[in-house]
Amino acid sequence: MKSMQEERIPLQVGSELRIKNNGEISVSNPEVELAEQIRAADAILSYRFNRETGEHILRLLEPVADRKHVAVHRRDD
């Protein structure tokens, strides 16, 4: 099996992520300039494409939510 290269994708709320069948990625981060993407990102995804199986694999690396401030979340927090 070929090794799959992992790519980090910074996303901001309102971003649009498009992944074509061949694994080509397109991201629109409307409020973020290229040089500032990682620091201004609301979330970072890990992405890799397995060409042999045709699978797109996404993993959340850094989430938006700051859960440290609340011990228990309630509805409508």
ABEGO torsion letter per residue (X at the ends): XBBBBBBBBBBBBGBBBBBBAAGBBBBBBAABBAAAAAAABABBBBBBBBAAAGBBBBBBABBABBAAABABBBBGX
